[in-house]
Amino acid sequence: MTSPVRAEPVQALIDAKGLNTYYDASHILRGVDFSVARSETIGLMGRNGMGKSTLLKSLMGIVRPRSGTVTVMGRDMTGRPPYEVARLGVAYVPEGRGIFGNLSVVENLKMAARAGTRGQRDWTYERVLETFPRLRERLGHGGQQLSGGEQQMLTIGRALMTNPDVLILDEATEGLAPLVAREIWRICGLIRASGISSVIVDKNWKHVTQITDRNVILVKGEVVFAGSSEELRSRPQLLEQYLGV
């Protein structure tokens, strides 16, 4: 009789345990566990001020948790500087975009170009421009000359130029016109199809759950829901209670 084959455990690309993060005396994250597996797309949800951005900043090393651990690609990166986390294959698109307004579109993109952690160069300059045709029309424009939607495309394109294993996108479509937001969601779908793991923060839960495998809801710095998109969509009372929809 043959022994059953045991599946290899799936190692999380990012694995946070028991995060407690403060801003001075304000306790923002309260014992949060959060993980991202390879090729997994996660929606991070919650009303304003519930700790979503603080969680992302804690993962990236922008804010140091007072307790708990953040492991990236199997290495303890708790409180390490953001550039070290980025070198391990994590790209971060912050709320507010953070592009270089005094650099052109070309310069913003090419300054970020590098191979990924496994030597992959799937996202080239040409592929980014094929994905974002609007940027091809604006190559010589400075970052400050772009519309809000174009800036969002540029900052996502710049993140992809690093060939990341994980893309973290904070407030994916905030403040964007509906047509532009639709384009951003299309691009998020392409990123998922390419095999890059992603964490997406956005208020439009319907669009988020169309492309995510799993969703996490924060309320006052605590995880109150973690489950599949199908489960979340099937619980309208939970959506009403925690997201106000």
C-alpha positions, 0 to 999 in steps of 0.5 A: 500500500502506497503512502499518501502524497503530502502536499508541500506547504504554501509559503506566504510571500508576506506573513504578518503575525500579531501586529500592534502598531501605534502612532504615539499613544494611539493604538491603531493595529490590534493584534493583526494577522495578515498573509499573502501567498504566491499568485494570490489577490487580496482585498483589504477593506474597511471604512476610513480610519480603520487601519488599512493604510497603517497595516500596509505601512507596517508591512513595508517598514514605513511604520514600525510595529510595537510588537508582532512580526513581518516576514517577507519571502521567509525573512524577518523584516519587522521594522526594516527600512522600506528599500530592503522590503522592496528589494525582496520583491514587494512594490508599493503604490501609496495613497496619493501616488508619490510620482516624481512631478519634476521627472517625465513619464519616461524618466519615472518609468525607466528609473524603476526598471530592474529584474525581479527576485528570480531574475524575471523581466516580464514587465518591460518598458514596452509592455508597460506602455502596451498596458497603459496606452495613455502613457505612451501619448504622454511620454514627454510630459512631466509628472505634474502635468498628468491628470489624476488618472494618468498619475495613477497609471504611471505609479502602477506602471512604475511599480510593475517595472520593478518586476515585483512578486507582490504589488500593494495598491492603496486606494486604487481608484480614489478620486478617479472618474468612472471611465478611468476607474474602469481602466484601473480595474482592467489593469488590476485584472491583467496584473492578477492574470500575470501571476503577481500577488497583489493587495488592493485597497479600495472602497468599491467592494463590488469591483474588488471582489470581482478580481480577489481570491480573498478579502480582509475587513478591518474595524478599529484595527482588528480583523473582523472578516477574512474569507473568500470573495464568494463568502463576502458577497453572500453576506449582505448583512456583513457588508452593511455592518462593516462597510456601510453599503 
